[in-house]
Amino acid sequence: DASGAAASGDVYDHIRKRGMFLETQRTEAISTSDLIVRIVQDYDDFIRRNLMRGYTLDQMNVGITWPVRSFVRRKTEQVLGKEKADQMQRAVRTAMETTVKSSKKFARETQKWQSK
């Protein structure tokens, strides 16, 4: 669908110029957003199934920690339920982001101190 309008013109222009744009016809009662949500929500199952079929982590474009994270996530959902597991995941992500920010700040301050 070429309905993408942007302040600078066609929002898909840069993709068209690279030959990567494929216009598709709209289908009544089919939402692209709904399709994407269904794909993304089943992503872990998709990866797990294909790893069990013999695909490698590289072929699936996932890191070496993916199987462990997936296992922990499944077990957490079994014990706590999906909503609590989601809350825990957000809390862990926030804690990690905070740690990274603090580490970067510490490194900058250390560099300033060493350069004096």
For each residue, the residues with C-beta under 8 A, 3 or more apart:
1: 4 23 24 25 26
2: 10 12 23
3:
4: 1 10 11 12
5: 9 10 11
6: 9 10 11
7:
8: 13
9: 5 6 13
10: 2 4 5 6 13 16
11: 4 5 6
12: 2 4 15 16 21
13: 8 9 10 16 17
14: 17 18
15: 12 18 20 21
16: 10 12 13 19 20 21
17: 13 14
18: 14 15
19: 16
20: 15 16
21: 12 15 16
22:
23: 1 2
24: 1
25: 1
26: 1 30
27: 30
28:
29:
30: 26 27 34 35
31: 34 35
32: 35 36
33: 36 37
34: 30 31 37 38
35: 30 31 32 38 39
36: 32 33 39 40
37: 33 34 40 41
38: 34 35 41 42
39: 35 36 42 43
40: 36 37 43
41: 37 38
42: 38 39 45 46
43: 39 40 46 47
44: 47 48 70 73
45: 42 48 49
46: 42 43 49 50
47: 43 44 50 51 60 62 66 70
48: 44 45 51 52 70
49: 45 46 52 53
50: 46 47 53 55 59 60
51: 47 48 54 55 56 57 60 67
52: 48 49
53: 49 50
54: 51
55: 50 51 59 60
56: 51 59 60
57: 51 60 62 63 64 66 67
58: 61
59: 50 55 56
60: 47 50 51 55 56 57
61: 58
62: 47 57 66
63: 57 66
64: 57 67
65: 68 69
66: 47 57 62 63 69 70
67: 51 57 64 70 71
68: 65 71 72
69: 65 66 72 73
70: 44 47 48 66 67 73 74
71: 67 68 74 75
72: 68 69 75 76
73: 44 69 70 76 77 85 89
74: 70 71 77 78
75: 71 72 78 79
76: 72 73 79 80 84 85 88
77: 73 74 80 81 82 85
78: 74 75
79: 75 76
80: 76 77 84 85 88
81: 77 84 85
82: 77 85 86
83: 86 87
84: 76 80 81 87 88
85: 73 76 77 80 81 82 88 89
86: 82 83 89 90
87: 83 84 90 91
88: 76 80 84 85 91 92
89: 73 85 86 92 93
90: 86 87 93 94
91: 87 88 94 95
92: 88 89 95 96
93: 89 90 96 97
94: 90 91 97 98
95: 91 92 98 99
96: 92 93 99 100
97: 93 94 100 101
98: 94 95 101 102
99: 95 96 102 103
100: 96 97 103 104
101: 97 98 104 105
102: 98 99 105 106
103: 99 100 106 107
104: 100 101 107 108
105: 101 102 108 109
106: 102 103 109 110
107: 103 104 110 111
108: 104 105 111 112
109: 105 106 112 113
110: 106 107 113 114
111: 107 108 114 115
112: 108 109 115 116
113: 109 110 116
114: 110 111
115: 111 112
116: 112 113
